């Protein structure tokens, strides 16, 4: 019986909350994937991006994006309120960091959708983030989706497709790739959930983002 007196021998590692990044070219369905996750009640903390672009039909402030003025976005940069920010097709986009820190402190997985440029910045800040590259089945399929969306002029569409080709070169910098086939949105969501579940069952868990924690300590010091 003495062999079982050490109660710590069966102590299992405790999974840490994950920072999950959904990225990929414009038009692959990043917003649709996160919307379906919310509809299914999947208990992630969903990051809301701040942007200076005007809302598209049906988009809601504080739900789809924080729609802010250029002056307000500049203030957020100056006061170090953003985890990262970038200029995308002439508009500013950024990730407010405080909600992320608060969610992870609660032990909640955090999921964000972000462009490929922003994903690279998140990886540089948080090497342990889980980066998922979302894509369409083909370049032709993606172009059809963008054309149906009808938010770009022909010149803007050509620019976006040129950007797509550049972004596809960065797939190797991601941990996973998921094809979002049209008409199979739930299948895409299920694949992403399988990735998250597998990450939580790793023997060697991803460590918390130390850079993000340091940003949090810095914010507290300034308040």
Phi and psi in degrees as a GROMACS rama.xvg file:
@    title "Ramachandran Plot"
@    xaxis  label "Phi"
@    yaxis  label "Psi"
@TYPE xy
-62.5503  -19.0166  UNK-2
-66.4992  -15.0879  UNK-3
-112.446  18.2465  UNK-4
-79.3379  -20.3174  UNK-5
-84.4086  99.9362  UNK-6
-70.609  -15.492  UNK-7
-84.3098  -8.79066  UNK-8
-66.7543  -22.0007  UNK-9
-106.791  13.6057  UNK-10
-69.9017  123.911  UNK-11
-96.6808  147.356  UNK-12
-61.8826  140.275  UNK-13
-92.9593  122.09  UNK-14
-60.525  140.6  UNK-15
-93.4085  152.08  UNK-16
-61.6014  143.473  UNK-17
-98.7332  147.652  UNK-18
-104.524  107.319  UNK-19
-106.293  127.162  UNK-20
-112.544  120.382  UNK-21
-100.705  116.836  UNK-22
-133.55  177.11  UNK-23
144.714  173.891  UNK-24
-63.232  160.048  UNK-25
-61.6012  134.522  UNK-26
96.0479  -2.71469  UNK-27
-82.2099  -10.9719  UNK-28
105.452  26.034  UNK-29
-59.4215  -46.4344  UNK-30
-64.3222  -40.6734  UNK-31
-63.5983  -38.5205  UNK-32
-63.9019  -46.9381  UNK-33
-67.9552  -35.3949  UNK-34
-61.8303  -43.0612  UNK-35
-67.0677  -35.9128  UNK-36
-59.8323  -42.6146  UNK-37
-65.6489  -41.6827  UNK-38
-61.2806  -32.352  UNK-39
-86.4086  -0.25417  UNK-40
72.3342  26.7272  UNK-41
-72.4592  123.622  UNK-42
-83.4347  52.19  UNK-43
-82.2526  162.081  UNK-44
-89.426  120.552  UNK-45
-95.7656  116.723  UNK-46
-72.5749  134.09  UNK-47
-103.547  123.914  UNK-48
-83.9816  141.945  UNK-49
-90.3795  138.983  UNK-50
-147.61  152.361  UNK-51
-94.5322  -2.93349  UNK-52
-76.677  153.336  UNK-53
-70.3885  152.634  UNK-54
-68.128  145.381  UNK-55
-85.8042  162.186  UNK-56
-52.3932  128.897  UNK-57
90.5781  -13.6113  UNK-58
-77.6318  142.779  UNK-59
-119.874  136.783  UNK-60
-64.7445  133.295  UNK-61
83.6592  -10.024  UNK-62
-112.241  -57.9549  UNK-63
-85.5832  -44.6618  UNK-64
-150.267  162.693  UNK-65
-92.9531  109.128  UNK-66
-87.9947  112.847  UNK-67
-126.145  160.813  UNK-68
-77.8462  160.057  UNK-69
-56.4528  -36.1613  UNK-70
-65.4655  -41.3696  UNK-71
-67.5731  -37.9267  UNK-72
-65.3649  -40.0693  UNK-73
-61.1847  -39.3929  UNK-74
-63.4629  -40.755  UNK-75
-63.2696  -37.0065  UNK-76
-65.5164  -48.307  UNK-77
-62.5746  -34.1933  UNK-78
-93.8268  12.629  UNK-79
57.1037  42.9146  UNK-80
-94.1863  -3.54786  UNK-81
-111.478  136.213  UNK-82
-68.4423  -42.4129  UNK-83
-156.658  158.876  UNK-84
-151.896  158.151  UNK-85
-158.208  169.631  UNK-86
-104.657  121.163  UNK-87
-122.985  113.378  UNK-88
52.4786  40.4093  UNK-89
86.8299  -5.61774  UNK-90
-111.741  149.83  UNK-91
-87.2421  137.388  UNK-92
-134.533  142.955  UNK-93
-154.69  159.805  UNK-94
-108.224  109.953  UNK-95
-62.7372  131.523  UNK-96
-89.5136  -29.1718  UNK-97
-60.0609  -45.3098  UNK-98
-59.4632  -32.3608  UNK-99
-66.4302  -47.0613  UNK-100
-61.9496  -41.1055  UNK-101
-66.6503  -40.1359  UNK-102
-65.7493  -45.0088  UNK-103
-68.0363  -31.9506  UNK-104
-64.3582  -28.8324  UNK-105
-80.4626  -5.12941  UNK-106
84.8103  18.2943  UNK-107
-97.259  134.802  UNK-108
-64.0442  141.669  UNK-109
-113.938  133.096  UNK-110
-127.269  135.181  UNK-111
-134.194  150.133  UNK-112
-110.584  135.573  UNK-113
-156.035  154.368  UNK-114
-72.2807  168.098  UNK-115
-62.978  -38.5398  UNK-116
-60.7954  -44.5663  UNK-117
-67.435  -36.1266  UNK-118
-60.7142  -38.3621  UNK-119
-63.4443  -37.3197  UNK-120
-68.4088  -39.7695  UNK-121
-63.6835  -42.7319  UNK-122
-61.3688  -38.7681  UNK-123
-65.596  -39.0953  UNK-124
-75.2031  -40.8987  UNK-125
-130.46  83.467  UNK-126
-58.4539  -22.4858  UNK-127
-88.2019  1.32233  UNK-128
-62.3277  149.686  UNK-129
-94.3502  111.36  UNK-130
-101.409  121.664  UNK-131
-117.048  123.167  UNK-132
-94.7722  116.035  UNK-133
-96.4611  134.256  UNK-134
-144.178  165.489  UNK-135
-87.7819  175.989  UNK-136
-70.7482  -29.1597  UNK-137
-159.684  167.847  UNK-138
-63.7564  -38.2903  UNK-139
-64.5293  -41.2735  UNK-140
-62.358  -43.4924  UNK-141
-64.8396  -40.8234  UNK-142
-63.47  -39.0099  UNK-143
-61.9404  -39.4356  UNK-144
-63.8784  -42.9021  UNK-145
-66.6206  -39.4081  UNK-146
-63.8183  -40.2906  UNK-147
-66.6446  -32.9763  UNK-148
-62.669  -35.3046  UNK-149
67.3201  25.7674  UNK-150
-101.136  -3.56864  UNK-151
-121.498  145.968  UNK-152
-74.3399  167.217  UNK-153
-55.3229  -38.8053  UNK-154
-66.3847  -42.5395  UNK-155
-66.1089  -35.5999  UNK-156
-65.1315  -41.5499  UNK-157
-62.2076  -39.257  UNK-158
-63.6614  -43.342  UNK-159
-63.8589  -40.856  UNK-160
-68.1046  -35.0924  UNK-161
-63.5942  -39.5417  UNK-162
-65.8416  -37.7827  UNK-163
-57.2886  -45.5505  UNK-164
-62.2541  -36.7727  UNK-165
-69.3476  -41.9736  UNK-166
-65.1674  -34.8971  UNK-167
-63.3897  -22.1467  UNK-168
-69.0509  -15.1935  UNK-169
-99.7256  9.79953  UNK-170
-56.1835  -36.2407  UNK-171
-62.4762  -17.1909  UNK-172
-85.8251  -1.43932  UNK-173
-101.263  164.666  UNK-174
-87.2936  -34.1279  UNK-175
-141.074  155.803  UNK-176
-127.631  134.334  UNK-177
-128.762  126.267  UNK-178
-89.0447  120.917  UNK-179
-95.1917  91.1786  UNK-180
-76.3925  141.221  UNK-181
-60.8839  135.88  UNK-182
81.578  3.4577  UNK-183
-128.719  41.1612  UNK-184
-61.7783  -42.6702  UNK-185
-65.0271  -32.8682  UNK-186
-64.9679  -39.8238  UNK-187
-63.4526  -45.5115  UNK-188
-60.2546  -44.1406  UNK-189
-61.9609  -37.2859  UNK-190
-64.9316  -43.5672  UNK-191
-64.4725  -40.8459  UNK-192
-63.2406  -37.0328  UNK-193
-63.5328  -37.8816  UNK-194
-62.9347  -46.2405  UNK-195
-63.4926  -42.9218  UNK-196
-61.6265  -43.0408  UNK-197
-62.3988  -40.3902  UNK-198
-61.0574  -37.8723  UNK-199
-72.842  -14.1036  UNK-200
-102.136  9.70731  UNK-201
-66.5348  145.019  UNK-202
-67.7951  -43.9733  UNK-203
-103.595  99.5839  UNK-204
-72.1445  153.026  UNK-205
-67.5371  136.992  UNK-206
-77.62  155.559  UNK-207
-60.1073  155.848  UNK-208
-73.5007  103.779  UNK-209
-66.8671  -35.3457  UNK-210
-63.9487  -38.8285  UNK-211
-67.4218  -39.7243  UNK-212
-63.9053  -37.8569  UNK-213
-65.8145  -38.9493  UNK-214
-60.328  -39.8791  UNK-215
-63.7558  -42.2666  UNK-216
-64.1227  -36.7444  UNK-217
-65.5134  -39.6818  UNK-218
-63.7701  -39.7592  UNK-219
-64.6721  -36.1158  UNK-220
-67.9888  -26.2219  UNK-221
-88.9011  -16.3812  UNK-222
